[in-house]
Amino acid sequence: MSDTLPDGLWEFVQQLPPPPPKPGRPRMDQRAVLTTVLFVQVSGCSWETTDGLFGIRGRFVG
């Protein structure tokens, strides 16, 4: 469901985060995370109400 983020915007934004560190957990789908963050900001809903909506489940850090 991350298709709601336009491809042109994603191509620009995906270059911004630093590369993931080698040890540790692999990163979540960054496009799904950004889509969820933007949805929460625009809609005003809470993060908890989006659980699973864009492929992101539960709490996460970083």
C-alpha positions as CSV (number, residue, x, y, z in Angstrom):
1,M,0.0,0.0,0.0
2,S,3.0,2.2,-0.1
3,D,2.0,3.2,-3.6
4,T,0.2,6.2,-2.1
5,L,3.6,8.0,-2.0
6,P,4.3,9.4,-5.4
7,D,7.3,7.8,-7.1
8,G,9.0,11.1,-7.9
9,L,8.9,12.1,-4.2
10,W,10.1,8.7,-3.1
11,E,13.1,8.8,-5.6
12,F,14.2,12.1,-4.0
13,V,13.6,11.1,-0.4
14,Q,15.2,7.6,-0.5
15,Q,18.6,9.2,-1.0
16,L,18.4,11.2,2.3
17,P,18.7,8.5,5.1
18,P,22.2,7.2,5.8
19,P,23.0,3.7,4.8
20,P,21.9,1.1,7.4
21,P,24.6,-0.1,9.9
22,K,26.0,-3.5,9.1
23,P,25.3,-5.2,12.5
24,G,21.8,-5.2,14.0
25,R,18.3,-5.6,12.7
26,P,17.5,-4.9,9.1
27,R,15.5,-1.7,8.5
28,M,11.8,-1.7,7.9
29,D,10.5,-0.8,4.5
30,Q,11.4,2.9,4.5
31,R,8.8,3.8,1.9
32,A,6.0,2.3,4.1
33,V,7.4,4.1,7.2
34,L,7.4,7.5,5.4
35,T,3.9,6.9,3.9
36,T,2.6,6.2,7.4
37,V,4.3,9.2,8.9
38,L,2.9,11.5,6.2
39,F,-0.6,10.0,6.7
40,V,-0.5,10.6,10.4
41,Q,0.7,14.2,9.9
42,V,-2.0,15.0,7.3
43,S,-4.9,13.1,8.8
44,G,-4.2,14.0,12.5
45,C,-4.9,10.4,13.6
46,S,-2.6,8.7,16.1
47,W,0.2,6.3,15.1
48,E,-1.6,3.4,16.9
49,T,-4.7,3.7,14.6
50,T,-2.5,3.1,11.5
51,D,-1.2,-0.3,12.8
52,G,-0.8,-2.4,9.7
53,L,-2.5,0.1,7.4
54,F,0.7,0.7,5.3
55,G,2.5,-2.5,6.1
56,I,4.0,-1.2,9.4
57,R,2.9,-3.1,12.5
58,G,3.6,-2.4,16.1
59,R,6.0,0.0,17.7
60,F,9.5,0.6,16.4
61,V,12.5,2.7,17.3
62,G,14.5,4.8,14.9
